[in-house]
């Protein structure tokens, strides 16, 4: 039909076919065309999904005849349809009891679960508290064998009133739940009539005990077990083991179990104690308190008249257990509440434990007392701890007093001393001021140390403090008696700032002394020592220089460094070559 084709071709402007292939990330991907040749719409794009389905499933009645079958139903696998659907049966089995004159068998109920999704089963025995039997899951979830040919049980094989034999045990099924009945009914299986669960003869005998021909005890042991189980009285004690070799005082824990009146003694292991880490000293047992006289080593219960009870344990008293002495010094909170509720007449008051370091050797005089005590505390001595905050606050702060020896020796009348008290560490140092032609080497009389008061013990000494340094007071320094007669103005300022810790008499004595010095116009040096300065010559001759050196060396508060600086200053005058040897001799004597 050439004329028809010409008419069709005249209406089209393009004859290209749509692309069905594209590239994405370097890969060729097919693409379904949406239009036909010449951009004509496709028939499949014009039809709906319902119309396309009718074309697919529609068959010719002439060729194949009418459609007699319906569409197939959607397939659902059993593990989806039967998920979490479980058949629950109630059963029991008989356990034979051998060698018992009181019972022959026991009835033990179980639960049988059948999982429909994979035809697996599990058997669980309900747990009874304090039954003494291994209960719980008897057979874990699995497919149970039915016979020796490898067949397994299915839900069609289960019914009421039948025996299920699994691994040598025969379980009698007596009942099932409502879901199991409905499922079996829908599947066309008729269940048998349910059977009652038989009564366990042992449980029945426990409910109705047989008559006892012995006099029962007034104390109910069963009630004690049910009420006192897992309740323990805990005491902290000290074991006096000083009589044994390498013995001493050892900390222990005494535990009293209220459920059966037993006692256990445990050792408290301390690190680096040098002892073996033994936990239990006395195993858990009933400790006898009164025993009948016997001639055998082992003691039977018939030979014990009385055992230890809670009323025998009292905090603060010594207790002898199995021949050993224990001091009870504390207990825990539960023990305290138990005694307040049951034994209000017993006072459970904790006491201070004695020092378990043992006997400390006497002070040997080397070093300080705190430093020597570290040898008794650890194998490798450590320096004693210091008050760092106090040292930082009172650094370079010292109280200075003028003192002289208080004795009847005429050679000590002209000797003057400077007593310095360092506030950072409560130490005292004493320097003797040089006196011309005295024959006594001046300088350091006492190095910096803590000075104990006379009459105090070596183990517990009491040291001097600023409260003890009053004007006119006598300070005993290792047998030397010093009389304080003057002080710095800084001493009065410091004591007034801490007047709450200083006696009023001490502050008043300083006020009177410094007030008299100020009224008489007695100047004090820069470092606080009150001195009377003789008149100075106005000339600059050699005698004037000697006078200045003498005055400078009489000031005990000036250090050696300042002495050297001043000496070089005097040398800078020049021209006095004759006195330089004398100056060097003075410096050598003072420095030595």
PLY file of the C-alpha trace (Angstrom):
ply
format ascii 1.0
element vertex 592
property float x
property float y
property float z
element edge 591
property int vertex1
property int vertex2
end_header
0.00 0.00 0.00
2.34 2.74 -1.13
-0.30 5.46 -0.98
-1.07 4.72 2.73
2.57 4.75 3.71
3.07 8.07 1.99
0.21 9.57 3.99
1.66 8.27 7.28
5.16 9.46 6.54
3.94 12.95 5.63
2.59 13.47 9.19
5.87 12.49 10.99
8.75 14.80 11.32
11.28 12.47 13.14
11.86 8.74 12.75
14.50 8.16 15.43
14.20 5.31 17.91
14.53 6.08 21.64
17.74 5.10 23.41
17.52 1.99 25.61
21.09 2.08 26.95
22.86 4.64 29.16
26.15 4.89 31.04
26.32 5.58 34.76
29.66 5.78 36.64
31.33 4.07 33.68
28.89 1.11 33.55
26.35 0.39 30.78
22.80 0.15 32.17
19.63 -0.80 30.18
16.73 1.64 30.26
13.09 0.94 29.41
11.82 3.26 26.60
8.86 5.48 27.36
8.07 6.47 23.72
8.18 4.68 20.40
9.53 5.55 16.91
8.94 9.16 16.02
8.14 10.04 19.68
4.83 8.14 19.47
3.48 7.02 22.84
3.71 3.32 23.64
0.63 1.23 24.18
1.98 -0.10 27.48
2.23 3.44 28.87
-1.40 4.19 28.02
-2.83 1.09 29.76
-3.28 0.86 33.48
-1.88 -1.96 35.62
-5.31 -3.55 36.00
-5.86 -3.62 32.22
-2.43 -5.16 31.72
-3.24 -7.90 34.23
-6.43 -8.70 32.36
-4.46 -9.17 29.15
-1.98 -11.47 30.85
-4.48 -13.81 32.58
-7.20 -13.68 29.91
-7.31 -16.82 27.76
-9.35 -17.63 24.69
-12.52 -19.49 25.43
-12.55 -20.92 21.93
-9.08 -22.45 22.11
-8.81 -23.53 25.73
-12.38 -23.41 26.91
-13.71 -21.52 29.95
-11.31 -20.95 32.89
-12.33 -23.52 35.48
-9.52 -22.74 38.02
-9.18 -19.76 40.33
-5.97 -17.91 41.00
-3.48 -19.68 43.32
-3.31 -18.45 46.93
-0.19 -16.71 48.27
2.27 -19.20 49.81
3.20 -18.63 53.48
6.03 -20.78 54.95
5.29 -22.65 58.19
8.03 -20.91 60.18
6.16 -17.64 59.55
2.61 -18.89 59.97
3.38 -20.97 63.10
5.87 -18.59 64.70
5.51 -18.32 68.52
2.74 -20.92 68.54
3.44 -23.50 71.24
1.41 -26.46 72.51
1.53 -26.77 76.30
0.88 -30.13 77.99
0.94 -30.97 81.72
2.48 -34.32 82.68
4.28 -36.14 85.48
6.66 -39.01 85.97
7.35 -41.38 88.84
10.74 -41.43 90.50
11.53 -44.65 92.34
13.08 -44.23 95.81
15.46 -47.02 96.80
16.50 -48.08 100.28
13.93 -45.94 102.08
11.48 -47.50 104.57
9.21 -44.43 104.46
8.51 -44.00 100.73
8.63 -46.02 97.52
8.23 -43.40 94.80
7.62 -39.71 94.27
5.41 -37.86 91.82
7.26 -35.08 90.02
5.15 -32.84 87.71
6.61 -31.45 84.47
5.56 -29.13 81.62
5.91 -30.30 78.00
6.22 -27.58 75.33
5.81 -28.39 71.63
6.99 -25.69 69.16
4.95 -25.89 65.95
7.39 -23.90 63.83
10.04 -26.65 63.71
8.45 -29.61 65.60
10.87 -29.29 68.55
10.03 -30.08 72.18
11.39 -29.30 75.64
10.47 -30.64 79.07
10.73 -28.38 82.14
10.17 -29.26 85.79
8.86 -26.37 87.94
11.40 -25.31 90.57
10.35 -25.73 94.19
12.36 -23.63 96.67
14.43 -25.56 99.22
13.39 -28.92 97.73
16.95 -30.23 97.52
16.30 -31.70 94.03
18.00 -30.71 90.74
14.99 -29.12 89.04
14.45 -26.83 86.08
14.95 -27.75 82.41
15.17 -31.54 82.15
15.39 -31.77 78.33
16.47 -28.75 76.29
14.59 -27.78 73.14
15.16 -30.36 70.40
13.37 -32.91 68.25
12.70 -35.93 70.47
13.17 -39.41 68.95
10.04 -41.52 68.68
11.52 -44.95 67.92
14.80 -46.61 67.07
14.33 -45.99 63.33
14.97 -42.25 63.62
11.38 -40.96 63.54
10.60 -37.98 65.80
7.49 -37.00 67.71
5.00 -34.69 66.00
1.98 -32.85 67.32
-0.26 -35.53 65.82
1.27 -38.11 68.20
0.41 -36.17 71.38
-2.83 -36.62 73.26
-4.21 -36.66 76.78
-4.03 -39.81 78.80
-1.01 -41.22 76.95
2.56 -42.06 77.99
5.38 -40.18 76.32
8.60 -42.18 76.60
11.73 -40.09 76.09
15.29 -41.16 76.95
14.24 -43.87 79.37
11.69 -41.76 81.27
7.95 -42.26 80.87
5.90 -39.06 81.14
2.14 -39.31 81.62
0.25 -36.46 79.89
-2.82 -35.50 81.94
-3.85 -31.97 80.87
-3.23 -29.15 78.35
-4.02 -25.46 78.05
-6.84 -23.75 76.09
-4.75 -22.90 73.01
-3.70 -26.54 72.65
-7.33 -27.70 72.83
-8.42 -25.18 70.19
-5.53 -26.08 67.87
-6.19 -29.82 68.12
-9.89 -29.25 67.52
-9.23 -27.17 64.37
-6.90 -29.87 63.05
-9.54 -32.55 63.54
-7.90 -34.42 66.44
-10.20 -35.48 69.26
-8.52 -35.14 72.65
-9.10 -37.68 75.41
-10.60 -36.73 78.73
-8.16 -35.01 81.09
-6.86 -36.94 84.09
-6.23 -35.55 87.59
-2.66 -35.04 88.72
-1.83 -37.77 91.26
-0.87 -36.74 94.78
2.75 -37.06 95.83
2.85 -39.35 98.89
5.93 -37.61 100.30
4.32 -34.15 100.16
1.12 -35.53 101.67
3.07 -37.10 104.50
4.82 -33.78 105.16
1.47 -32.02 105.42
0.14 -34.62 107.89
3.15 -35.68 109.99
3.03 -38.99 111.74
2.70 -39.01 115.51
6.01 -38.62 117.31
6.67 -40.52 120.49
9.52 -38.26 121.62
9.10 -34.95 123.37
9.55 -32.23 120.72
11.94 -29.36 121.35
10.53 -26.02 122.37
12.67 -24.31 119.74
11.49 -24.73 116.15
14.53 -25.39 113.96
12.49 -25.11 110.79
11.22 -21.67 111.79
14.79 -20.63 112.62
15.95 -21.73 109.16
13.16 -19.87 107.36
13.57 -16.61 109.31
17.30 -16.47 110.00
18.74 -17.73 106.74
21.54 -15.48 105.38
21.58 -13.36 108.57
25.00 -13.08 110.17
26.30 -11.19 113.21
29.74 -9.73 112.45
32.17 -8.63 115.18
35.58 -6.98 114.80
38.04 -8.33 117.34
41.72 -8.48 118.27
43.35 -11.87 118.86
45.91 -11.78 121.65
48.57 -14.21 120.39
51.54 -12.72 122.24
52.42 -16.01 124.00
53.31 -17.80 120.75
56.53 -17.45 118.79
56.49 -14.31 116.60
53.02 -13.65 117.96
51.28 -10.44 118.82
47.93 -8.77 118.47
46.20 -9.72 115.22
42.90 -8.32 113.86
40.19 -10.92 113.12
36.52 -11.01 112.18
34.12 -13.23 114.14
30.94 -14.20 112.27
27.97 -15.73 114.09
25.44 -17.42 111.78
21.96 -17.16 113.24
20.53 -19.88 111.00
22.31 -22.71 112.86
24.21 -20.99 115.74
27.63 -21.63 114.20
30.72 -19.43 114.54
33.49 -18.73 112.05
36.69 -16.76 112.71
38.46 -15.13 109.77
41.79 -13.33 109.78
42.12 -9.82 108.40
45.10 -9.95 106.08
47.17 -6.78 106.01
49.61 -6.06 103.18
53.32 -6.40 103.98
52.53 -7.99 107.32
54.95 -10.88 106.73
52.25 -13.49 107.43
50.71 -16.06 105.13
47.37 -14.92 103.67
45.32 -17.45 105.64
41.65 -16.48 105.55
39.86 -18.94 107.86
41.35 -19.43 111.32
38.41 -21.45 112.70
36.05 -23.16 110.28
32.31 -22.70 110.65
31.13 -24.84 113.57
29.29 -24.70 116.85
31.70 -23.63 119.58
31.19 -25.35 122.95
31.00 -23.15 126.02
30.74 -25.79 128.76
32.10 -29.32 128.26
31.76 -32.31 130.55
35.02 -33.81 131.80
36.23 -36.49 129.38
39.39 -38.38 128.56
39.15 -38.37 124.76
40.48 -35.87 122.26
37.31 -35.57 120.19
34.24 -34.09 121.84
30.82 -35.40 120.83
27.57 -33.37 121.13
26.51 -35.51 124.10
29.48 -34.23 126.11
28.69 -30.52 125.56
26.44 -28.88 128.12
26.15 -25.47 126.44
27.19 -23.78 123.20
27.95 -20.14 122.57
24.88 -18.00 121.83
24.45 -14.35 120.72
24.09 -13.17 124.31
27.68 -14.29 125.02
29.14 -11.82 122.51
29.38 -8.29 123.86
31.43 -5.43 122.45
34.11 -4.17 124.81
34.73 -7.47 126.63
37.26 -10.26 126.28
35.97 -13.59 125.01
37.81 -16.90 125.16
37.08 -19.16 122.18
38.77 -22.57 121.94
41.39 -21.47 124.45
42.28 -18.20 122.67
41.51 -14.73 123.97
39.67 -12.25 121.74
38.82 -8.61 122.45
35.59 -7.50 120.74
35.91 -3.80 119.95
33.28 -3.13 117.24
30.45 -4.64 115.15
28.52 -3.81 111.98
25.17 -2.04 111.66
23.00 -5.16 111.38
24.54 -6.61 114.54
23.88 -3.37 116.40
20.21 -3.36 115.34
19.80 -7.05 116.22
21.04 -6.55 119.79
18.96 -3.42 120.28
15.84 -5.35 119.21
16.45 -8.69 120.95
18.86 -7.86 123.80
18.25 -4.26 124.87
19.99 -4.85 128.21
23.35 -5.51 126.47
25.22 -2.31 125.62
27.02 -2.54 122.28
29.30 0.49 122.43
32.47 0.42 120.30
35.77 1.00 122.06
39.08 2.39 120.91
41.43 -0.37 119.84
44.88 -0.38 121.40
47.93 0.41 119.34
48.85 -2.70 117.38
52.38 -1.52 116.58
53.69 -3.27 119.66
56.24 -1.86 122.06
58.14 1.04 120.54
61.85 1.03 121.48
63.07 4.00 123.53
64.32 7.10 121.80
68.06 6.79 121.11
68.73 10.52 120.84
69.76 10.52 117.17
67.66 12.82 115.02
64.18 13.93 115.99
61.63 11.76 117.74
59.32 11.67 114.68
62.19 10.73 112.39
63.34 7.87 114.64
59.76 6.56 114.93
59.63 5.95 111.16
62.01 3.00 111.62
59.28 1.23 113.60
56.48 1.94 111.10
57.95 0.57 107.87
60.90 -1.41 106.61
62.07 1.50 104.46
61.76 4.63 106.63
60.02 7.62 105.11
60.50 11.23 106.23
57.77 12.43 108.61
55.10 14.59 107.06
55.33 18.34 107.58
52.73 21.07 107.63
53.58 22.59 104.25
50.86 25.24 104.44
52.16 26.50 107.77
55.73 26.53 106.46
54.70 28.65 103.48
52.70 31.10 105.58
55.41 31.56 108.24
58.47 31.39 106.05
61.27 33.70 107.26
59.20 34.65 110.31
60.98 34.41 113.65
60.62 35.79 117.14
63.81 37.10 118.76
64.52 37.46 122.46
67.54 38.68 124.40
68.59 36.26 127.13
71.35 35.58 129.65
72.31 32.57 131.70
70.56 32.29 135.04
73.12 30.62 137.31
75.58 31.49 140.08
78.72 31.15 137.97
80.49 34.55 137.95
82.04 33.79 134.55
78.58 33.75 132.94
77.51 37.17 134.18
78.59 39.07 131.10
77.43 36.56 128.51
74.48 37.66 126.35
72.46 35.45 123.98
69.93 35.88 121.19
67.12 33.24 121.32
65.29 32.91 117.97
61.97 31.06 117.67
61.08 30.04 114.06
57.34 30.03 113.47
57.50 27.79 110.38
58.53 24.61 112.27
58.54 25.54 116.00
62.30 25.27 116.28
64.67 27.31 118.47
68.22 28.44 117.85
70.52 30.31 120.28
73.49 32.53 119.35
75.92 34.00 121.84
76.96 37.60 121.32
80.70 38.11 121.39
82.21 39.91 124.40
85.70 41.43 124.30
88.38 39.72 126.36
85.85 37.23 127.78
87.83 34.15 126.82
84.67 32.47 125.47
84.22 31.66 121.80
80.98 33.32 120.71
78.69 32.24 117.91
76.25 29.35 117.62
75.30 28.04 121.04
72.34 25.82 119.95
71.58 24.75 116.41
68.05 24.95 115.06
65.91 22.29 116.78
62.80 21.74 118.85
63.37 22.11 122.59
61.21 20.06 124.98
60.04 21.40 128.27
61.64 20.02 131.44
59.69 17.29 133.18
58.12 15.83 130.03
58.71 12.22 128.95
60.84 11.27 125.99
58.01 9.33 124.30
55.49 12.18 124.59
57.46 15.41 124.88
55.93 18.88 125.18
57.84 21.54 123.29
58.20 25.25 123.95
55.86 27.67 122.19
55.60 31.50 122.00
53.13 31.38 124.91
56.00 30.31 127.22
58.33 33.19 126.33
57.47 36.10 128.61
59.85 38.81 129.73
61.41 37.56 132.97
60.60 33.92 132.25
63.23 31.20 132.56
63.71 28.80 129.65
65.42 25.49 130.39
67.35 24.34 127.30
68.87 20.90 127.92
69.99 21.81 131.46
70.95 25.44 130.69
68.64 28.03 132.23
68.17 31.23 130.22
66.45 34.35 131.56
64.61 36.41 128.93
64.97 40.15 129.51
64.21 41.78 126.14
62.50 41.12 122.77
61.82 42.65 119.35
58.86 44.84 118.61
57.78 42.27 116.01
57.29 39.76 118.84
54.71 42.01 120.50
52.94 42.64 117.17
52.74 38.90 116.42
51.51 37.95 119.90
48.84 40.67 119.85
47.59 39.40 116.47
47.22 35.90 118.03
46.07 37.01 121.46
43.47 34.22 121.69
46.27 31.61 121.88
48.70 33.58 124.06
48.31 34.16 127.83
47.62 37.73 128.87
50.61 37.80 131.26
53.03 37.11 128.39
51.68 39.96 126.24
51.58 42.34 129.22
55.22 41.65 130.11
56.28 42.49 126.56
54.23 45.70 126.58
55.83 46.85 129.83
59.34 46.07 128.62
58.98 47.71 125.21
57.13 50.68 126.74
60.01 51.31 129.17
62.49 51.06 126.32
60.51 53.57 124.21
60.16 56.02 127.14
63.90 56.01 127.80
64.53 56.50 124.07
66.40 53.22 123.81
66.49 52.48 120.09
66.27 49.02 118.69
68.19 47.77 115.70
66.54 46.79 112.46
66.44 43.12 113.42
64.79 43.82 116.77
67.58 43.45 119.34
67.40 46.20 121.93
70.85 47.58 122.62
72.31 50.55 124.41
74.75 52.28 122.06
77.61 54.19 123.68
78.53 57.64 122.32
80.36 57.56 119.03
83.37 59.70 118.24
82.96 62.25 115.50
86.44 61.95 114.04
87.39 59.72 111.18
90.63 58.52 112.64
91.80 54.95 113.10
90.34 54.87 116.61
86.93 55.70 115.08
87.20 52.74 112.71
88.12 50.40 115.56
85.14 51.66 117.49
82.81 50.95 114.55
84.19 47.43 114.16
83.65 46.73 117.85
80.08 48.01 117.70
79.37 46.01 114.53
80.67 42.75 116.01
78.62 43.24 119.18
75.41 43.06 117.11
74.62 39.35 117.12
71.76 39.73 114.69
74.10 40.68 111.82
75.12 37.74 109.66
78.63 36.90 108.47
77.79 38.00 104.96
76.88 41.48 106.22
80.08 41.52 108.23
82.15 40.90 105.13
80.23 43.54 103.17
80.80 46.18 105.85
84.47 45.26 106.15
85.02 45.80 102.45
83.21 49.10 102.81
85.67 50.12 105.51
88.54 49.05 103.30
87.28 51.40 100.61
88.28 54.40 102.75
91.92 53.65 101.88
95.04 55.12 103.40
94.87 53.03 106.58
97.36 50.33 105.70
98.42 49.93 109.29
95.03 48.73 110.49
94.26 46.21 107.74
95.97 43.35 109.54
93.94 44.13 112.64
90.72 44.09 110.61
91.61 40.72 109.07
92.36 39.32 112.52
88.94 40.50 113.80
87.17 38.94 110.80
88.96 35.62 111.21
88.05 35.35 114.88
84.37 36.15 114.24
83.97 33.85 111.24
85.61 30.93 113.04
0 1
1 2
2 3
3 4
4 5
5 6
6 7
7 8
8 9
9 10
10 11
11 12
12 13
13 14
14 15
15 16
16 17
17 18
18 19
19 20
20 21
21 22
22 23
23 24
24 25
25 26
26 27
27 28
28 29
29 30
30 31
31 32
32 33
33 34
34 35
35 36
36 37
37 38
38 39
39 40
40 41
41 42
42 43
43 44
44 45
45 46
46 47
47 48
48 49
49 50
50 51
51 52
52 53
53 54
54 55
55 56
56 57
57 58
58 59
59 60
60 61
61 62
62 63
63 64
64 65
65 66
66 67
67 68
68 69
69 70
70 71
71 72
72 73
73 74
74 75
75 76
76 77
77 78
78 79
79 80
80 81
81 82
82 83
83 84
84 85
85 86
86 87
87 88
88 89
89 90
90 91
91 92
92 93
93 94
94 95
95 96
96 97
97 98
98 99
99 100
100 101
101 102
102 103
103 104
104 105
105 106
106 107
107 108
108 109
109 110
110 111
111 112
112 113
113 114
114 115
115 116
116 117
117 118
118 119
119 120
120 121
121 122
122 123
123 124
124 125
125 126
126 127
127 128
128 129
129 130
130 131
131 132
132 133
133 134
134 135
135 136
136 137
137 138
138 139
139 140
140 141
141 142
142 143
143 144
144 145
145 146
146 147
147 148
148 149
149 150
150 151
151 152
152 153
153 154
154 155
155 156
156 157
157 158
158 159
159 160
160 161
161 162
162 163
163 164
164 165
165 166
166 167
167 168
168 169
169 170
170 171
171 172
172 173
173 174
174 175
175 176
176 177
177 178
178 179
179 180
180 181
181 182
182 183
183 184
184 185
185 186
186 187
187 188
188 189
189 190
190 191
191 192
192 193
193 194
194 195
195 196
196 197
197 198
198 199
199 200
200 201
201 202
202 203
203 204
204 205
205 206
206 207
207 208
208 209
209 210
210 211
211 212
212 213
213 214
214 215
215 216
216 217
217 218
218 219
219 220
220 221
221 222
222 223
223 224
224 225
225 226
226 227
227 228
228 229
229 230
230 231
231 232
232 233
233 234
234 235
235 236
236 237
237 238
238 239
239 240
240 241
241 242
242 243
243 244
244 245
245 246
246 247
247 248
248 249
249 250
250 251
251 252
252 253
253 254
254 255
255 256
256 257
257 258
258 259
259 260
260 261
261 262
262 263
263 264
264 265
265 266
266 267
267 268
268 269
269 270
270 271
271 272
272 273
273 274
274 275
275 276
276 277
277 278
278 279
279 280
280 281
281 282
282 283
283 284
284 285
285 286
286 287
287 288
288 289
289 290
290 291
291 292
292 293
293 294
294 295
295 296
296 297
297 298
298 299
299 300
300 301
301 302
302 303
303 304
304 305
305 306
306 307
307 308
308 309
309 310
310 311
311 312
312 313
313 314
314 315
315 316
316 317
317 318
318 319
319 320
320 321
321 322
322 323
323 324
324 325
325 326
326 327
327 328
328 329
329 330
330 331
331 332
332 333
333 334
334 335
335 336
336 337
337 338
338 339
339 340
340 341
341 342
342 343
343 344
344 345
345 346
346 347
347 348
348 349
349 350
350 351
351 352
352 353
353 354
354 355
355 356
356 357
357 358
358 359
359 360
360 361
361 362
362 363
363 364
364 365
365 366
366 367
367 368
368 369
369 370
370 371
371 372
372 373
373 374
374 375
375 376
376 377
377 378
378 379
379 380
380 381
381 382
382 383
383 384
384 385
385 386
386 387
387 388
388 389
389 390
390 391
391 392
392 393
393 394
394 395
395 396
396 397
397 398
398 399
399 400
400 401
401 402
402 403
403 404
404 405
405 406
406 407
407 408
408 409
409 410
410 411
411 412
412 413
413 414
414 415
415 416
416 417
417 418
418 419
419 420
420 421
421 422
422 423
423 424
424 425
425 426
426 427
427 428
428 429
429 430
430 431
431 432
432 433
433 434
434 435
435 436
436 437
437 438
438 439
439 440
440 441
441 442
442 443
443 444
444 445
445 446
446 447
447 448
448 449
449 450
450 451
451 452
452 453
453 454
454 455
455 456
456 457
457 458
458 459
459 460
460 461
461 462
462 463
463 464
464 465
465 466
466 467
467 468
468 469
469 470
470 471
471 472
472 473
473 474
474 475
475 476
476 477
477 478
478 479
479 480
480 481
481 482
482 483
483 484
484 485
485 486
486 487
487 488
488 489
489 490
490 491
491 492
492 493
493 494
494 495
495 496
496 497
497 498
498 499
499 500
500 501
501 502
502 503
503 504
504 505
505 506
506 507
507 508
508 509
509 510
510 511
511 512
512 513
513 514
514 515
515 516
516 517
517 518
518 519
519 520
520 521
521 522
522 523
523 524
524 525
525 526
526 527
527 528
528 529
529 530
530 531
531 532
532 533
533 534
534 535
535 536
536 537
537 538
538 539
539 540
540 541
541 542
542 543
543 544
544 545
545 546
546 547
547 548
548 549
549 550
550 551
551 552
552 553
553 554
554 555
555 556
556 557
557 558
558 559
559 560
560 561
561 562
562 563
563 564
564 565
565 566
566 567
567 568
568 569
569 570
570 571
571 572
572 573
573 574
574 575
575 576
576 577
577 578
578 579
579 580
580 581
581 582
582 583
583 584
584 585
585 586
586 587
587 588
588 589
589 590
590 591
